[in-house]
Each structure stands twice: as C-alpha cells, then as structure tokens.
Amino acid sequence: MIKAISMALEKGVVLLSFYASPYGQRARIALAEKGVQYEYKEENLPQKSELLLKSNPVYKKIPVLIHDGKPVSESLVIVEYIDEVWSDKAPLVPSDPYQRAQARLWAGFADKVYECGGRLWNLKGEEQEGTKKEMTEILKLLEAQLGDDKYFGGDTFGLVDVAFIPFTSWFYSYETYANFSIETFAPKIVQWAKRCMERESVAKTISDPKIVYEYVKKRFGIE
C-alpha cells in the first residue's frame, strides 16, 4: 500500500482534507507554523478518492498527511508528527514530560466541543437545552484551564491551541441555530480565539464562520 502511494506521488508533503474540516485545519495550522510547503488535495467526502482510501485504510477519513510517500492519519497524531519532523522551528508540543501529558489531555478534551455541537442539529426543546448545557460545561472547563494566560501553553502557542482553535469557527453556527451566546459564559475563550486569529497561520486557515453555517445548513438540512 505504501509503495503504491509512493509511486503515485512525488516525494514531498501532501495533505488530504476538506475545506470545512476543523481536524484538517489542525494540520494546516501546524504546517503553517513550521513554514512547511505542501500540496493540498481537497476531498469529496461522499466520493472519497482512491488515494485517501489507500492512505487511510483503517478509518478511511480525512485528514491524511503524506510525507515522502508515507501516510500519517488522525489529526492530533499528524500535528505531533509535524512537530517532530520539523523540530527546528515553532515547537508545538512541550518538551517537559508532565506538560506534554497535560497538553495531550486537553487537546483531546477539546474534541468534546465539536462532538457536542454536532448533536445540536435538529434538536429541539429539552434535548437542545441539555446539549447546550453540556457544551457550556465543556467550555467552562477549557476556560478554567486557560485561566488568564495568552494561550493554553502560557505565552507559547502550542498543541492545545492548534487542536481547539478550528472549532471556534463553528461557534456562530451553534449560536445561530440554538439561540445562545458562548461569550456570555466563556468570555475568556472568545478573547483567546481573537488572539489566535492574529496569527497568520490561523487567520489564513480556519473557515469563515458564515461559510461554515452555510455548509451546516446544506449538510444537515436546517434553516
């Protein structure tokens, strides 16, 4: 399988993803932070390419990073791979073992925001209110972890920031559909997101919130 991928691609860096995918955006932000040049291949998720299916035969999902013909799957694994391979610039993962363990914990926990938001579509009444409450609790935990720091890594933009920031482009969709304001209960998260957006790697990568909402309406058939 790897041989076939190698034959299909010239040596270099290729990212298979989808424009609205926050998981793919994690990889794109990490590559941008490192200044890595790469080829981006947009996937049509209803009709996945042969390259994607060969590159990720286990999950058959995006994103996939192909480096010198060798595929790496799963967004957080990809971010750590990027950090290790291009280690001479903009470290993303802490060198201290305890801090590294904590960063991995919170980077994984950030997924719960997106997972929770994904359950909002087409929910009404008490079920919607319960999901909104769950999201509130998740964001408050993340806000407590952030504290008064600039980034989740203190003054250093790192793994947790890369993992979490793409999800913020979905906040507008959650708020618009479910009629609530994230800033009212997690103002520090909103301010953190604005700081992250000042970084070129983030600003040029994550989707415009209104474009995300248009995708959500089309994908889930909501008004």
ABEGO torsion letter per residue (X at the ends): XAAAAAAABBBEBBBBBBAABAAAAAAAAAAAAAGBBBBBBBBBAABBBAAAAAABAAAGBOBBBBBGGBBBBEAAAAAAAAAAABAABGBABBABAAAAAAAAAAAAAAAAAAAAAAAABGBBEAAAAAAAAAAAAAAAAAAAAAEABABAAEABBBAAAAAAAAAAAAAAAAAAAAGBBAAAABAAAAAAAAAAAABAAAAAABBBAAAAAAAAAAAAGBX
